[in-house]
Amino acid sequence: MNTDNVIEYRLTDEAWDGYKGFLERLVESKRCRTICEIGGGANPALDQDFVRRHGLDYVIVDISAEELAKAPAGYRTRVLDVSQPLTGEEGTYDLVFSKMLAEHVADAPMFHRNMCRLLRVGGTAFHFFPTLYSPPFVVNILLPERLTYWLLNIIQRGREKSGRNAKFPAYYQWCRGPIAGQFRRLESVGFAVRQYIGFFGHPGYYKRVPPLERIHRAIAAWFQRHPIPLLTSFAYVVLEKR
């Protein structure tokens, strides 16, 4: 498969700052009307003004009723475990998408088969996730969960007090940069890969030490020019149901 027009490399700031715009442009360009956000929980990605303006049928799915209860009023929500087999929902949506969810799924093949099942033929799946083998995520796998939770609250102060960003166990199945194996895996469950963007860097982790942050940004910029797919930090992947 020729992936020259599919793979891109950018810096992580663009992944976070540009996510909302990327998602909204995807909705508009694909003329999506029925949309399912997977793992939206307390923080739906599409605001209600955008949903109303485009006449969207938008549902937020999450395994946690507690997290869904934190979502702003006015959203349609549903408790569902998408890592378990789904039946009877073939072809329901034009678009399914997730943000920082894929790494928490313990059965990635089942998750992606379910995404394919939920979509109509020609429908779109879009996922934003952290990737191995970026060092912070390798550490997250190797260290005990209690210790990584403590470290995360040091790095991202205010997270614990907010109560809106709980930390869940991470497995990182099928969470890699744009390597050949990822294409084979995703194609094996019925998708065609339309866009795969690998992002380099973790600048937010070093904001409290400006000299270290500058060095880190310089390294990330070098990797963007000389990319090593296995060392990306995050990725966007846009898929089409065949």
Backbone as JSON, one array per atom type, in Angstrom:
{
  "sequence": "MNTDNVIEYRLTDEAWDGYKGFLERLVESKRCRTICEIGGGANPALDQDFVRRHGLDYVIVDISAEELAKAPAGYRTRVLDVSQPLTGEEGTYDLVFSKMLAEHVADAPMFHRNMCRLLRVGGTAFHFFPTLYSPPFVVNILLPERLTYWLLNIIQRGREKSGRNAKFPAYYQWCRGPIAGQFRRLESVGFAVRQYIGFFGHPGYYKRVPPLERIHRAIAAWFQRHPIPLLTSFAYVVLEKR",
  "N": [[0.84, -1.21, 0.0], [0.57, 2.21, -0.86], [1.48, 4.76, 1.15], [2.15, 7.4, 1.06], [0.58, 9.72, 0.72], [-0.97, 9.63, 2.91], [0.22, 9.59, 5.43], [1.38, 11.89, 7.87], [3.51, 14.13, 9.75], [3.6, 15.99, 12.71], [3.8, 18.53, 15.32], [3.17, 18.1, 18.83], [1.74, 20.17, 20.14], [0.0, 21.07, 18.17], [-1.71, 18.93, 17.93], [-3.28, 19.01, 20.26], [-4.2, 21.72, 20.41], [-5.4, 21.97, 17.94], [-7.39, 20.08, 17.81], [-10.25, 20.31, 18.16], [-11.03, 21.92, 15.98], [-10.16, 20.27, 13.86], [-11.84, 18.03, 14.2], [-14.39, 19.22, 13.86], [-14.19, 20.13, 11.21], [-13.99, 17.68, 9.96], [-16.53, 16.57, 10.47], [-18.06, 18.38, 8.97], [-16.97, 18.2, 6.35], [-17.44, 15.55, 5.68], [-20.1, 15.51, 5.78], [-21.58, 14.58, 7.98], [-24.25, 13.32, 9.96], [-25.33, 11.58, 11.86], [-23.8, 10.84, 14.82], [-21.45, 9.39, 17.01], [-19.8, 9.72, 19.98], [-17.19, 8.11, 21.53], [-16.4, 7.26, 24.78], [-16.68, 9.84, 25.76], [-17.63, 10.8, 28.2], [-17.32, 12.98, 30.9], [-16.65, 15.18, 29.42], [-17.74, 16.25, 26.67], [-16.81, 16.39, 23.21], [-17.9, 17.91, 21.13], [-19.53, 20.97, 21.08], [-22.75, 22.18, 22.21], [-23.88, 24.21, 20.67], [-22.66, 23.86, 18.14], [-23.67, 21.33, 17.54], [-26.44, 21.82, 17.39], [-26.52, 23.75, 15.35], [-25.73, 22.32, 13.11], [-27.61, 20.37, 12.96], [-27.3, 17.82, 14.21], [-27.5, 14.37, 15.11], [-26.45, 13.35, 17.96], [-24.71, 11.33, 20.15], [-23.3, 10.47, 23.27], [-21.17, 8.04, 24.39], [-20.14, 6.0, 27.08], [-18.29, 3.91, 29.32], [-18.62, 4.42, 31.95], [-21.08, 5.37, 34.11], [-20.89, 7.23, 36.08], [-18.98, 9.1, 35.13], [-20.36, 10.03, 32.86], [-22.44, 11.33, 34.13], [-21.3, 13.69, 34.9], [-21.22, 15.23, 32.66], [-22.19, 18.2, 30.84], [-25.56, 19.46, 31.09], [-28.12, 18.54, 28.76], [-27.01, 16.93, 26.82], [-27.26, 13.85, 25.01], [-26.82, 10.72, 26.38], [-25.22, 7.51, 26.89], [-24.64, 4.48, 28.56], [-22.18, 2.16, 27.92], [-20.11, -0.62, 27.17], [-17.62, -0.69, 25.02], [-15.67, -2.49, 24.52], [-16.66, -4.96, 24.57], [-18.5, -7.51, 22.74], [-20.73, -6.13, 20.33], [-24.11, -6.16, 19.29], [-26.73, -5.96, 16.85], [-26.59, -3.26, 16.04], [-25.72, -2.48, 13.58], [-24.42, -0.3, 11.17], [-25.3, 2.23, 12.19], [-24.26, 4.83, 12.47], [-22.81, 7.83, 10.96], [-20.39, 8.82, 11.72], [-18.0, 7.8, 14.08], [-16.09, 8.54, 16.95], [-13.19, 9.08, 19.05], [-11.38, 10.41, 21.85], [-8.42, 10.26, 23.5], [-9.05, 7.71, 24.47], [-8.61, 5.18, 23.28], [-6.26, 4.04, 24.27], [-6.99, 3.01, 26.7], [-8.47, 0.77, 26.3], [-8.87, -2.64, 26.75], [-9.14, -4.68, 24.94], [-8.28, -4.29, 22.0], [-8.71, -5.26, 19.25], [-11.44, -6.07, 19.38], [-12.64, -3.64, 20.07], [-12.16, -2.02, 17.76], [-13.45, -3.55, 15.82], [-16.05, -3.25, 16.74], [-16.38, -0.5, 16.33], [-16.35, -0.46, 13.57], [-18.63, -1.96, 13.05], [-20.62, -0.26, 14.06], [-20.69, 1.76, 12.2], [-22.06, 3.03, 9.11], [-21.62, 1.75, 5.76], [-18.86, 3.22, 4.22], [-18.75, 5.1, 6.18], [-17.08, 7.06, 8.78], [-14.38, 6.68, 11.04], [-12.67, 8.23, 13.69], [-9.85, 8.66, 15.65], [-8.01, 9.84, 18.44], [-5.08, 9.45, 20.13], [-2.56, 8.53, 22.63], [0.79, 7.33, 21.96], [2.9, 4.44, 21.86], [6.4, 4.12, 21.2], [6.75, 6.23, 23.12], [8.61, 7.77, 25.66], [7.3, 8.75, 28.2], [4.9, 7.26, 28.18], [5.74, 4.65, 28.11], [6.86, 4.54, 30.65], [4.48, 4.85, 32.05], [3.28, 2.38, 31.64], [5.09, 0.64, 32.87], [5.43, 1.4, 35.57], [3.81, 1.14, 38.85], [0.23, 1.6, 39.1], [-0.74, 3.34, 41.11], [1.49, 4.95, 41.65], [1.95, 6.22, 39.15], [-0.39, 7.69, 38.98], [-0.03, 9.53, 41.06], [2.24, 10.89, 40.11], [1.16, 12.04, 37.78], [-0.61, 13.92, 38.81], [1.15, 15.69, 39.93], [2.49, 16.69, 37.7], [0.35, 17.75, 36.23], [-1.13, 19.99, 37.69], [-4.02, 20.63, 39.68], [-5.68, 18.9, 38.38], [-6.64, 16.71, 39.93], [-8.28, 18.01, 41.81], [-10.26, 19.06, 40.22], [-11.94, 16.97, 39.48], [-12.84, 16.13, 37.04], [-11.29, 14.78, 35.31], [-10.53, 11.93, 35.56], [-8.09, 9.34, 36.14], [-7.53, 6.47, 34.26], [-6.77, 2.94, 33.94], [-4.18, 2.14, 31.6], [-3.52, 0.49, 28.52], [-2.54, 0.56, 25.93], [-2.96, -0.92, 23.59], [-2.77, -1.43, 20.12], [-1.97, 1.18, 19.82], [0.01, 3.01, 18.3], [2.45, 4.84, 16.37], [2.36, 5.8, 12.84], [3.04, 3.09, 11.65], [3.74, 0.17, 9.6], [2.52, -2.12, 10.65], [0.33, -1.11, 12.06], [-1.38, -0.24, 10.03], [-1.98, -2.71, 8.84], [-3.34, -4.0, 10.95], [-5.63, -2.36, 11.37], [-6.83, -2.47, 8.86], [-7.48, -5.14, 8.84], [-9.83, -5.43, 10.27], [-11.76, -4.29, 8.75], [-11.44, -1.66, 7.85], [-10.34, 1.12, 5.82], [-7.41, 3.03, 5.82], [-7.39, 6.44, 5.89], [-6.13, 8.78, 6.73], [-3.27, 9.46, 8.65], [-1.77, 10.84, 11.27], [1.17, 11.48, 12.9], [2.37, 12.75, 15.97], [4.94, 14.61, 17.56], [6.52, 15.04, 20.72], [6.21, 16.27, 24.16], [5.59, 18.81, 25.42], [4.07, 19.99, 27.47], [4.7, 18.63, 29.78], [6.97, 19.72, 30.77], [6.76, 22.34, 31.5], [7.24, 23.59, 33.92], [9.92, 23.74, 34.08], [11.57, 25.71, 32.32], [14.07, 25.81, 30.72], [14.48, 23.07, 30.18], [12.15, 22.51, 28.84], [12.51, 23.98, 26.47], [14.68, 22.62, 25.32], [13.46, 20.16, 24.96], [11.46, 20.82, 23.09], [13.04, 21.48, 20.9], [14.17, 19.01, 20.28], [11.85, 17.57, 19.62], [11.07, 18.98, 17.34], [13.16, 18.3, 15.65], [12.66, 15.56, 15.32], [10.27, 15.76, 13.94], [11.17, 16.61, 11.46], [12.83, 14.51, 10.8], [11.44, 11.87, 10.95], [10.74, 9.15, 13.19], [8.63, 6.63, 13.29], [7.94, 4.95, 15.48], [8.51, 6.46, 17.69], [6.72, 8.52, 18.01], [4.52, 10.67, 19.9], [1.78, 11.09, 20.11], [-1.19, 10.39, 18.16], [-3.37, 11.01, 15.35], [-5.87, 9.19, 13.74], [-7.68, 8.6, 10.83], [-10.3, 6.75, 9.6], [-12.01, 4.75, 7.17], [-14.98, 2.92, 6.71], [-14.97, 0.03, 4.85]],
  "CA": [[0.0, 0.0, 0.0], [1.28, 3.48, -0.89], [0.97, 5.61, 2.23], [2.79, 8.72, 0.95], [-0.4, 10.79, 0.86], [-1.79, 9.31, 4.09], [0.99, 9.83, 6.66], [1.97, 13.2, 8.13], [4.12, 14.29, 11.07], [3.45, 17.34, 13.23], [4.18, 18.68, 16.72], [2.07, 17.77, 19.73], [0.89, 21.34, 20.4], [-1.03, 21.13, 17.14], [-2.68, 17.87, 18.21], [-4.23, 19.46, 21.29], [-4.8, 23.01, 20.06], [-6.16, 21.87, 16.7], [-8.3, 18.93, 17.79], [-11.66, 20.69, 17.98], [-11.2, 22.35, 14.59], [-10.01, 19.1, 12.99], [-13.06, 17.24, 14.33], [-15.52, 19.93, 13.25], [-14.02, 20.1, 9.75], [-14.3, 16.32, 9.54], [-18.0, 16.48, 10.46], [-18.61, 19.17, 7.86], [-16.53, 17.71, 5.04], [-18.06, 14.24, 5.44], [-21.55, 15.73, 5.87], [-22.08, 13.63, 8.98], [-25.46, 13.7, 10.68], [-25.45, 10.7, 13.03], [-22.45, 10.84, 15.36], [-21.28, 8.76, 18.32], [-18.51, 9.93, 20.64], [-16.88, 6.99, 22.41], [-15.59, 7.67, 25.91], [-16.78, 11.28, 25.99], [-17.76, 10.98, 29.64], [-17.61, 14.29, 31.47], [-16.19, 16.29, 28.56], [-18.08, 16.06, 25.25], [-15.91, 17.12, 22.31], [-18.67, 18.84, 20.29], [-20.4, 21.79, 21.92], [-24.16, 22.08, 21.84], [-24.16, 25.16, 19.58], [-22.26, 23.21, 16.9], [-24.61, 20.22, 17.31], [-27.72, 22.38, 16.94], [-26.34, 24.47, 14.08], [-25.6, 21.35, 12.02], [-28.71, 19.41, 13.03], [-26.68, 16.51, 14.43], [-27.98, 13.37, 16.07], [-25.16, 13.17, 18.63], [-24.81, 10.59, 21.4], [-22.03, 10.25, 23.96], [-21.12, 6.7, 24.99], [-19.04, 5.81, 28.02], [-18.47, 2.74, 30.19], [-18.83, 4.9, 33.31], [-22.24, 6.21, 34.35], [-20.44, 8.33, 36.94], [-18.37, 10.12, 34.29], [-21.42, 10.63, 32.04], [-23.25, 12.21, 34.97], [-20.59, 14.96, 35.02], [-21.34, 15.97, 31.41], [-23.16, 19.3, 30.91], [-26.94, 19.12, 30.79], [-28.56, 18.73, 27.38], [-26.43, 15.92, 25.93], [-27.8, 12.5, 25.05], [-25.73, 9.85, 26.82], [-25.53, 6.08, 26.95], [-23.62, 3.65, 29.19], [-21.9, 1.01, 27.05], [-18.73, -1.1, 27.15], [-17.34, -0.95, 23.61], [-14.68, -3.56, 24.39], [-17.43, -6.2, 24.53], [-19.19, -7.64, 21.44], [-21.98, -5.42, 20.13], [-25.01, -6.79, 18.32], [-27.95, -5.24, 16.53], [-26.4, -1.84, 15.8], [-24.99, -2.37, 12.33], [-24.68, 0.83, 10.28], [-26.09, 3.26, 12.87], [-23.66, 6.17, 12.49], [-21.93, 8.35, 9.91], [-19.08, 9.08, 12.32], [-17.7, 7.47, 15.47], [-14.77, 9.1, 17.25], [-12.76, 9.04, 20.44], [-10.23, 11.24, 22.23], [-7.74, 9.73, 24.68], [-9.82, 6.55, 24.91], [-8.13, 3.92, 22.71], [-5.2, 3.45, 25.09], [-7.58, 2.41, 27.89], [-9.25, -0.4, 25.9], [-8.09, -3.85, 26.99], [-9.29, -5.57, 23.78], [-8.29, -3.38, 20.84], [-9.38, -5.81, 18.08], [-12.89, -6.0, 19.57], [-13.02, -2.23, 20.03], [-12.2, -1.53, 16.38], [-14.55, -4.26, 15.12], [-17.29, -2.6, 17.15], [-16.47, 0.78, 15.63], [-16.71, -0.77, 12.18], [-20.03, -2.41, 13.08], [-21.5, 0.88, 14.31], [-20.7, 2.68, 11.05], [-22.59, 2.66, 7.8], [-20.57, 1.58, 4.76], [-18.37, 4.53, 3.84], [-18.69, 5.94, 7.36], [-15.75, 7.47, 9.22], [-13.93, 6.6, 12.43], [-11.56, 9.13, 13.97], [-9.35, 8.45, 17.01], [-6.86, 10.61, 18.91], [-4.58, 8.63, 21.23], [-1.12, 8.53, 22.86], [1.42, 6.21, 21.26], [4.18, 3.84, 22.23], [7.09, 3.96, 22.46], [7.12, 7.5, 23.71], [9.08, 7.43, 27.01], [6.36, 8.88, 29.31], [3.88, 6.23, 28.16], [6.43, 3.43, 28.52], [6.9, 4.63, 32.11], [3.12, 4.64, 32.55], [3.03, 0.94, 31.63], [6.02, -0.1, 33.72], [5.3, 1.74, 36.99], [2.51, 0.82, 39.45], [-0.82, 2.57, 38.8], [-0.82, 4.36, 42.17], [2.61, 5.87, 41.49], [1.74, 7.04, 37.96], [-1.47, 8.63, 39.31], [0.59, 10.57, 41.86], [3.1, 11.68, 39.22], [0.33, 12.81, 36.86], [-1.17, 15.06, 39.52], [2.23, 16.65, 40.12], [2.74, 17.31, 36.4], [-0.84, 18.5, 35.82], [-1.73, 20.47, 38.92], [-5.43, 21.0, 39.57], [-6.43, 17.81, 37.76], [-7.33, 15.93, 40.95], [-9.32, 18.83, 42.43], [-11.34, 19.33, 39.27], [-12.87, 15.85, 39.46], [-13.39, 15.94, 35.69], [-10.31, 14.08, 34.47], [-10.05, 10.77, 36.28], [-7.1, 8.54, 35.44], [-7.94, 5.09, 34.11], [-5.66, 2.08, 33.51], [-3.83, 2.24, 30.17], [-2.96, -0.74, 27.96], [-1.87, 0.97, 24.7], [-3.09, -1.86, 22.48], [-2.96, -0.8, 18.81], [-1.68, 2.61, 19.96], [1.34, 3.23, 17.76], [2.51, 5.79, 15.27], [1.97, 5.26, 11.53], [3.89, 1.98, 11.21], [3.04, -0.75, 8.7], [1.68, -3.02, 11.44], [-0.93, -0.45, 12.39], [-2.22, -0.29, 8.84], [-2.48, -4.09, 8.69], [-4.32, -4.29, 12.0], [-6.87, -1.63, 11.14], [-7.44, -3.01, 7.65], [-7.96, -6.5, 9.1], [-11.18, -5.41, 10.85], [-12.72, -3.75, 7.79], [-11.23, -0.24, 7.58], [-9.27, 1.68, 4.99], [-6.79, 4.16, 6.51], [-7.43, 7.61, 5.02], [-5.19, 9.79, 7.2], [-2.58, 9.04, 9.87], [-0.87, 11.92, 11.65], [1.96, 11.25, 14.1], [2.8, 13.99, 16.62], [6.12, 14.46, 18.4], [6.75, 15.96, 21.83], [5.4, 16.36, 25.38], [6.04, 20.07, 26.03], [3.33, 20.3, 28.69], [5.28, 17.96, 30.94], [8.2, 20.39, 31.19], [6.5, 23.78, 31.62], [7.77, 24.12, 35.18], [11.39, 23.86, 33.93], [11.66, 26.29, 30.97], [15.21, 25.36, 29.87], [14.24, 21.69, 29.75], [11.08, 22.55, 27.85], [13.09, 24.45, 25.21], [15.45, 21.51, 24.76], [12.51, 19.15, 24.5], [10.82, 21.3, 21.86], [14.03, 21.38, 19.81], [14.27, 17.58, 19.94], [10.61, 17.21, 18.94], [11.12, 19.57, 16.0], [14.1, 17.47, 14.87], [11.97, 14.33, 14.96], [9.29, 16.05, 12.9], [11.89, 16.67, 10.19], [13.45, 13.2, 10.58], [10.53, 11.09, 11.78], [10.82, 7.72, 13.54], [7.23, 6.41, 13.65], [7.78, 4.3, 16.79], [8.78, 7.41, 18.76], [5.7, 9.56, 18.12], [3.9, 10.79, 21.23], [0.33, 10.99, 19.92], [-1.58, 10.19, 16.76], [-4.73, 11.03, 14.82], [-6.09, 8.27, 12.62], [-9.01, 8.72, 10.21], [-10.57, 5.49, 8.94], [-13.28, 4.64, 6.44], [-15.5, 1.55, 6.66], [-15.01, -0.46, 3.48]],
  "C": [[0.87, 1.24, 0.0], [0.68, 4.43, 0.13], [1.52, 7.04, 2.16], [1.81, 9.86, 1.18], [-1.29, 10.61, 2.09], [-1.1, 9.75, 5.38], [1.53, 11.26, 6.7], [2.61, 13.18, 9.51], [4.04, 15.76, 11.48], [3.93, 17.37, 14.68], [2.95, 18.57, 17.62], [1.18, 18.96, 20.05], [-0.27, 21.41, 19.42], [-2.11, 20.07, 17.37], [-3.73, 18.34, 19.2], [-4.94, 20.74, 20.88], [-5.72, 22.89, 18.84], [-7.22, 20.8, 16.69], [-9.74, 19.32, 17.47], [-11.92, 21.1, 16.53], [-11.11, 21.19, 13.62], [-11.29, 18.27, 13.0], [-14.24, 17.93, 13.64], [-15.41, 19.94, 11.73], [-14.32, 18.71, 9.2], [-15.81, 16.11, 9.46], [-18.57, 17.18, 9.24], [-18.22, 18.59, 6.5], [-17.16, 16.37, 4.67], [-19.59, 14.32, 5.47], [-22.2, 14.72, 6.83], [-23.33, 14.19, 9.66], [-25.64, 12.86, 11.94], [-24.04, 10.43, 13.56], [-22.45, 10.21, 16.76], [-19.88, 9.05, 18.83], [-18.3, 8.81, 21.65], [-15.97, 7.47, 23.53], [-15.63, 9.15, 26.21], [-16.94, 11.64, 27.44], [-18.15, 12.38, 30.04], [-17.37, 15.44, 30.51], [-16.5, 16.05, 27.09], [-17.22, 16.94, 24.35], [-16.64, 18.16, 21.46], [-19.6, 19.65, 21.19], [-21.81, 21.82, 21.35], [-24.54, 23.07, 20.73], [-23.82, 24.54, 18.24], [-23.24, 22.1, 16.54], [-25.93, 20.75, 16.77], [-27.6, 23.02, 15.57], [-26.28, 23.53, 12.89], [-26.66, 20.26, 12.06], [-28.24, 17.99, 13.29], [-27.48, 15.66, 15.41], [-26.73, 12.84, 16.76], [-25.36, 12.47, 19.96], [-23.41, 10.36, 21.97], [-22.1, 8.92, 24.69], [-19.93, 6.62, 25.93], [-19.34, 4.58, 28.88], [-18.88, 3.16, 31.6], [-20.05, 5.82, 33.4], [-21.86, 7.42, 35.2], [-19.81, 9.46, 36.13], [-19.41, 10.81, 33.42], [-22.27, 11.61, 32.84], [-22.6, 13.58, 35.15], [-20.71, 15.81, 33.76], [-22.36, 17.1, 31.57], [-24.55, 18.82, 30.54], [-27.24, 19.35, 29.31], [-27.99, 17.74, 26.4], [-27.15, 14.59, 26.11], [-26.65, 11.54, 25.35], [-26.21, 8.4, 26.9], [-24.36, 5.33, 27.59], [-23.43, 2.39, 28.36], [-20.42, 0.67, 27.13], [-18.4, -1.52, 25.72], [-16.2, -1.95, 23.42], [-15.33, -4.94, 24.43], [-18.18, -6.29, 23.21], [-20.51, -6.87, 21.41], [-22.81, -6.15, 19.09], [-26.18, -5.85, 18.04], [-27.8, -3.76, 16.26], [-25.64, -1.58, 14.5], [-25.41, -1.11, 11.55], [-25.46, 1.97, 10.89], [-25.57, 4.67, 12.63], [-22.86, 6.5, 11.23], [-20.5, 8.52, 10.43], [-19.06, 8.55, 13.74], [-16.3, 8.01, 15.76], [-14.47, 9.0, 18.74], [-11.53, 9.93, 20.63], [-9.66, 10.7, 23.53], [-8.52, 8.58, 25.31], [-9.16, 5.23, 24.49], [-7.08, 3.24, 23.59], [-5.74, 2.73, 26.33], [-8.37, 1.13, 27.58], [-8.39, -1.66, 26.0], [-8.17, -4.85, 25.84], [-9.42, -4.7, 22.53], [-8.95, -3.98, 19.61], [-10.91, -5.74, 18.19], [-13.38, -4.56, 19.48], [-13.15, -1.75, 18.58], [-13.23, -2.28, 15.54], [-15.89, -3.62, 15.47], [-17.46, -1.26, 16.46], [-16.92, 0.57, 14.19], [-18.18, -1.18, 12.1], [-20.98, -1.22, 13.21], [-21.67, 1.79, 13.09], [-21.45, 2.13, 9.85], [-21.4, 2.44, 6.87], [-20.16, 2.96, 4.24], [-18.27, 5.5, 4.99], [-17.26, 6.1, 7.87], [-15.55, 7.21, 10.7], [-12.71, 7.5, 12.59], [-11.14, 8.94, 15.42], [-8.09, 9.27, 17.25], [-6.34, 9.9, 20.15], [-3.08, 8.82, 21.42], [-0.51, 7.27, 22.26], [2.67, 5.72, 21.98], [5.09, 3.88, 21.0], [7.64, 5.3, 22.93], [7.47, 7.27, 25.18], [8.06, 7.63, 28.13], [5.31, 7.77, 29.35], [4.48, 4.84, 28.45], [6.52, 3.39, 30.05], [5.53, 4.34, 32.71], [2.76, 3.15, 32.6], [3.85, 0.23, 32.7], [5.82, 0.17, 35.22], [3.92, 1.36, 37.52], [1.51, 1.95, 39.23], [-0.89, 3.68, 39.84], [0.29, 5.4, 42.03], [2.42, 6.76, 40.27], [0.62, 8.05, 38.18], [-0.91, 9.81, 40.1], [1.46, 11.49, 41.0], [2.28, 12.57, 38.3], [-0.24, 14.04, 37.54], [-0.12, 16.09, 39.9], [2.46, 17.42, 38.82], [1.59, 18.22, 36.0], [-1.6, 18.94, 37.06], [-3.16, 20.93, 38.7], [-6.29, 19.91, 38.99], [-7.26, 17.06, 38.8], [-8.49, 16.71, 41.56], [-10.51, 19.03, 41.51], [-12.37, 18.23, 39.26], [-13.41, 15.53, 38.1], [-12.45, 15.18, 34.77], [-9.72, 12.9, 35.22], [-9.03, 10.01, 35.44], [-7.55, 7.09, 35.44], [-6.75, 4.25, 33.66], [-5.44, 2.16, 32.01], [-3.13, 0.97, 29.72], [-2.19, -0.48, 26.67], [-1.91, -0.08, 23.6], [-3.44, -1.09, 21.2], [-2.78, 0.72, 18.89], [-0.22, 2.84, 19.57], [1.27, 4.36, 16.74], [2.19, 5.1, 13.95], [2.96, 4.23, 10.99], [3.06, 1.01, 10.37], [2.1, -1.68, 9.47], [0.35, -2.42, 11.81], [-1.89, -0.48, 11.2], [-2.81, -1.68, 8.67], [-3.55, -4.41, 9.72], [-5.67, -3.64, 11.69], [-7.59, -2.11, 9.88], [-8.03, -4.39, 7.89], [-9.36, -6.54, 9.67], [-12.18, -4.69, 9.95], [-12.57, -2.28, 7.45], [-10.21, -0.01, 6.46], [-8.74, 2.9, 5.73], [-6.71, 5.34, 5.55], [-6.45, 8.7, 5.44], [-4.59, 9.31, 8.52], [-1.55, 10.11, 10.19], [-0.15, 11.53, 12.94], [2.46, 12.57, 14.65], [3.98, 13.7, 17.55], [6.12, 15.5, 19.52], [5.75, 15.85, 22.96], [5.72, 17.67, 26.08], [5.34, 20.41, 27.33], [3.92, 19.7, 29.94], [6.44, 18.76, 31.53], [8.01, 21.88, 31.42], [7.09, 24.38, 32.88], [9.29, 24.25, 35.14], [11.66, 24.39, 32.52], [12.87, 25.87, 30.15], [15.03, 23.95, 29.34], [13.15, 21.64, 28.69], [11.62, 23.0, 26.48], [13.9, 23.34, 24.53], [14.51, 20.44, 24.19], [11.84, 19.56, 23.2], [11.78, 21.2, 20.67], [14.17, 19.93, 19.35], [13.03, 17.14, 19.15], [10.59, 17.76, 17.52], [12.07, 18.79, 15.09], [13.42, 16.2, 14.41], [10.88, 14.57, 13.91], [9.95, 16.09, 11.53], [12.51, 15.32, 9.8], [12.67, 12.14, 11.35], [10.92, 9.62, 11.96], [9.44, 7.35, 14.06], [7.02, 5.79, 15.04], [8.02, 5.25, 17.95], [7.82, 8.59, 18.78], [5.12, 9.55, 19.53], [2.39, 10.61, 21.18], [0.05, 10.74, 18.45], [-3.05, 10.51, 16.56], [-4.79, 9.94, 13.76], [-7.53, 8.43, 12.14], [-9.2, 7.48, 9.34], [-11.9, 5.54, 8.22], [-13.72, 3.18, 6.4], [-15.63, 1.13, 5.21], [-16.35, -1.1, 3.19]]
}
